[in-house]
């Protein structure tokens, strides 16, 4: 059984060593939870990402909450959430007075520009890695492209796109089941 301390410190480490917001934490969550700790499969983490996106709040914090709940129930969800937000809370409280002055320092501006570029690379790397494992059919590729266009170009809320994709997947499964007796949902999207 996963200890509450391990949950707290794992998510505190993720919260401490990632910059750039919720999405930037996802690669580290995947690495820690799937590869290092083996607390969940990649598919479970993908499901938690989707739920985290569709629920109010920060996706990384929501994902940590779901993972903590999966490991230790309600108290695990609370502890994982506290671990995820603790480093940010301490850092923000400590640095709040210095930020206004530091923004004008050229070296600091360039350092943050470099950090933002590295964060984008981490996100793109994770998206490509997840897409290779998730988009395994032409139908899945079409759904991926449609979701990308709806979010990126049409400005549709990601939550609506996730809900729509779930509805399409469920509808396809029902349609396939009706066409093929004895099949409960057909193949992957």
C-alpha positions in Angstrom: 0.0 0.0 0.0 1.3 3.5 -0.9 2.1 5.6 2.2 0.5 9.0 2.6 4.0 10.4 3.0 5.1 8.9 -0.3 2.0 10.4 -2.0 2.7 13.8 -0.5 6.4 13.9 -1.3 6.0 12.5 -4.8 3.5 15.2 -5.8 5.4 17.9 -3.9 8.5 17.0 -5.9 6.5 17.2 -9.1 5.1 20.6 -8.0 8.5 21.8 -7.0 10.4 20.9 -10.2 8.0 21.9 -12.9 7.5 25.3 -14.3 4.9 26.6 -16.7 1.6 25.6 -15.2 -0.6 22.5 -15.2 0.2 21.1 -18.6 3.9 21.4 -18.0 3.5 19.1 -15.0 1.9 16.3 -17.0 5.2 14.8 -18.4 6.6 14.6 -14.9 3.4 13.1 -13.5 3.6 10.5 -16.2 7.3 9.7 -15.6 6.9 9.5 -11.8 3.6 7.7 -11.5 3.8 5.3 -14.5 7.5 4.7 -15.0 9.1 5.2 -11.6 6.4 4.4 -9.0 4.3 2.1 -11.2 1.2 3.4 -9.4 -0.9 3.5 -12.6 -0.7 2.4 -16.2 -0.2 4.9 -19.0 -3.9 4.4 -20.0 -5.1 5.2 -16.5 -3.0 8.4 -16.4 -4.4 9.4 -19.8 -7.9 8.8 -18.4 -7.1 10.9 -15.4 -5.7 13.7 -17.7 -9.0 13.6 -19.6 -11.0 13.8 -16.4 -8.7 16.5 -15.0 -9.3 18.5 -18.2 -13.1 18.1 -18.0 -13.4 19.1 -14.4 -13.0 22.6 -13.0 -9.5 23.5 -11.7 -5.9 23.0 -12.7 -5.4 19.9 -14.8 -2.2 18.7 -12.9 -3.8 19.3 -9.5 -7.0 17.4 -10.6 -4.9 14.6 -12.0 -2.9 14.3 -8.8 -6.2 14.2 -6.9 -7.5 11.4 -9.0 -4.2 9.5 -8.7 -4.1 10.0 -4.9 -7.7 8.8 -4.6 -6.9 5.8 -6.7 -4.0 4.9 -4.3 -5.5 5.7 -0.9 -9.1 6.8 -1.2 -10.4 10.2 -0.1 -7.4 10.9 2.2 -5.0 9.9 -0.6 -6.7 12.4 -2.9 -6.4 15.2 -0.3 -2.8 14.4 0.5 -1.7 14.2 -3.2 -3.5 17.5 -3.9 -1.8 19.2 -0.9 1.6 17.8 -2.1 1.1 19.2 -5.6 0.2 22.7 -4.4 2.5 23.0 -1.4 5.7 24.0 -3.3 3.8 26.6 -5.4 2.2 28.1 -2.3 5.5 28.4 -0.4 7.3 29.8 -3.5 4.6 32.3 -4.3 4.4 33.5 -0.7 8.2 33.8 -0.6 8.8 35.5 -4.0 5.7 37.7 -4.3 7.5 40.8 -3.0 10.5 40.3 -5.3 8.7 39.7 -8.5 7.8 43.3 -9.3 11.4 44.3 -8.9 12.9 41.3 -10.8 10.6 41.8 -13.8 12.7 44.7 -15.0 16.1 42.8 -14.8 17.1 41.7 -18.3 18.8 38.5 -17.1 15.6 37.4 -15.3 13.5 38.2 -18.4 15.8 36.0 -20.6 15.9 33.2 -18.0 12.1 33.0 -18.0 12.0 33.1 -21.8 14.4 30.1 -21.8 12.3 28.3 -19.2 9.1 28.8 -21.3 10.8 27.4 -24.4 11.9 24.3 -22.4 8.4 23.8 -21.1 6.9 23.9 -24.6 9.4 21.2 -25.6 8.4 19.0 -22.7 4.7 19.4 -23.5 5.2 18.7 -27.2 7.4 15.6 -26.4 4.7 14.2 -24.1 1.9 14.9 -26.6 3.8 13.0 -29.3 4.6 10.1 -27.0 1.0 9.9 -25.9 -0.4 10.2 -29.4 1.8 7.4 -30.7 0.3 5.1 -28.1 -3.2 6.3 -28.2 -4.0 7.2 -31.9 -3.8 3.7 -33.3 -6.3 3.8 -36.1 -7.4 6.0 -39.0 -10.6 6.8 -37.0 -8.5 7.8 -34.0 -6.3 10.0 -36.3 -9.4 11.7 -37.6 -10.7 12.3 -34.1 -7.3 13.6 -33.0 -7.1 16.0 -35.9 -10.7 17.2 -35.4 -10.1 17.8 -31.7 -6.9 19.7 -32.5 -8.7 21.9 -35.0 -11.7 22.5 -32.7 -9.5 23.5 -29.8 -6.6 25.3 -31.6 -8.4 27.0 -34.5 -12.1 27.2 -33.6 -11.4 28.1 -30.0 -13.8 25.5 -28.6 -13.3 24.7 -24.9 -11.2 21.6 -24.3 -13.8 20.4 -21.8 -16.5 20.4 -24.6 -14.1 18.6 -27.0 -13.4 15.9 -24.4 -17.1 15.5 -23.7 -17.9 15.4 -27.4 -15.1 12.8 -28.1 -16.5 10.6 -25.2 -20.0 10.9 -26.8 -18.6 9.9 -30.2 -16.7 7.0 -28.7 -19.8 5.7 -26.8 -22.0 6.2 -29.9 -19.5 4.3 -32.1 -19.4 1.5 -29.6 -23.2 1.3 -29.5 -23.4 1.4 -33.3 -20.8 -1.3 -33.6 -22.5 -3.5 -31.0 -25.8 -3.3 -32.9 -24.1 -4.2 -36.2 -22.2 -7.2 -34.8 -24.2 -9.4 -32.4 -22.1 -10.5 -29.4 -19.7 -7.5 -29.6 -19.8 -5.0 -26.8 -18.3 -1.9 -28.4 -16.1 -2.7 -31.3 -12.5 -1.7 -31.7 -10.5 1.4 -30.6 -11.3 4.9 -31.7 
